[in-house]
Amino acid sequence: MFLAVAAGAFGSHGLSEYFSNHPELESTYQTAVRYQVIHGLALFVIAWTTTRWTGQLTIWAGYLFIAGIVVFSGSLFLLSFTGVSWLGAITPIGGAAFLIGWALLIIAAWRDK
């Protein structure tokens, strides 16, 4: 979460001139920050659920959220700095990690009911 807040502040303040010259990349950067924040908060949920639900599903969900942050947000950060469009092809891998992580969390909740 610290890194997400730092990235958001850096994007708003430190990169304002860069994004004024590359406005098409600003929304890409903001998307990276948004998903990092959401899944940073989700990691707190994972930490809480591991104390409530037994099994490996929640732990794996946490690993997948971390992988998603690195791959999804990381590729979008790199894309927004470099403009290298092929980096966008990597982003869905991180998105899939997010989706699988959420699915595992739902299954863990379902099993614990």
ZAMI-412074 format. One record per residue (C-alpha): z, x, y. Coordinates in steps of 0.25 Angstrom, whole numbers, plus 5000, padded with zeros to 4 digits. Example, Ala and Ser with C-alpha at 12.3 -4.5 7.8 and 13.67 -1.06 7.14 Angstrom:
2
R      w      u      v
R   5031   5049   4982
R   5029   5055   4996
END
This chain:
113
R      w      u      v
R   5000   5000   5000
R   5003   5012   5009
R   4989   5017   5007
R   4983   5003   5009
R   4990   5001   5023
R   4987   5015   5027
R   4972   5013   5023
R   4972   5000   5031
R   4978   5006   5043
R   4969   5018   5043
R   4957   5009   5041
R   4961   5000   5053
R   4965   5012   5063
R   4959   5025   5057
R   4946   5020   5053
R   4943   5010   5064
R   4932   5019   5071
R   4926   5022   5057
R   4925   5007   5054
R   4919   5004   5068
R   4908   5013   5063
R   4907   5008   5049
R   4912   4993   5050
R   4906   4989   5037
R   4916   4999   5030
R   4928   4993   5037
R   4929   4981   5028
R   4927   4989   5015
R   4939   4998   5020
R   4947   4985   5023
R   4944   4980   5009
R   4949   4993   5003
R   4962   4992   5011
R   4964   4977   5008
R   4963   4979   4993
R   4972   4991   4993
R   4983   4983   5000
R   4981   4971   4991
R   4982   4979   4978
R   4993   4988   4984
R   5001   4975   4985
R   4997   4971   4971
R   5003   4984   4966
R   5016   4979   4971
R   5014   4966   4963
R   5011   4975   4951
R   5024   4983   4953
R   5032   4970   4953
R   5025   4963   4942
R   5027   4975   4933
R   5042   4972   4934
R   5039   4958   4930
R   5028   4958   4920
R   5028   4967   4907
R   5016   4973   4902
R   5005   4983   4907
R   4996   4973   4914
R   5003   4974   4928
R   5003   4989   4927
R   4988   4989   4924
R   4986   4980   4935
R   4993   4990   4945
R   4984   5001   4940
R   4972   4993   4942
R   4976   4989   4956
R   4978   5004   4959
R   4965   5007   4953
R   4959   4996   4961
R   4965   5001   4974
R   4959   5015   4972
R   4945   5011   4967
R   4943   4998   4975
R   4950   5002   4988
R   4947   5016   4987
R   4932   5014   4985
R   4932   5005   4997
R   4939   5015   5005
R   4929   5026   5001
R   4918   5016   5004
R   4923   5013   5018
R   4924   5028   5021
R   4912   5033   5015
R   4902   5021   5016
R   4897   5026   5002
R   4893   5012   4996
R   4894   5016   4981
R   4909   5016   4982
R   4908   5001   4983
R   4904   5001   4968
R   4917   5007   4964
R   4925   4996   4972
R   4923   4985   4961
R   4930   4994   4951
R   4943   4994   4959
R   4941   4979   4961
R   4940   4977   4946
R   4953   4985   4945
R   4960   4975   4955
R   4955   4963   4947
R   4959   4968   4934
R   4973   4972   4940
R   4975   4958   4945
R   4970   4952   4932
R   4980   4960   4924
R   4991   4956   4934
R   4987   4941   4932
R   4988   4943   4917
R   5001   4950   4918
R   5007   4938   4926
R   5000   4928   4916
R   5007   4935   4904
R   5020   4935   4910
R   5021   4920   4914
END
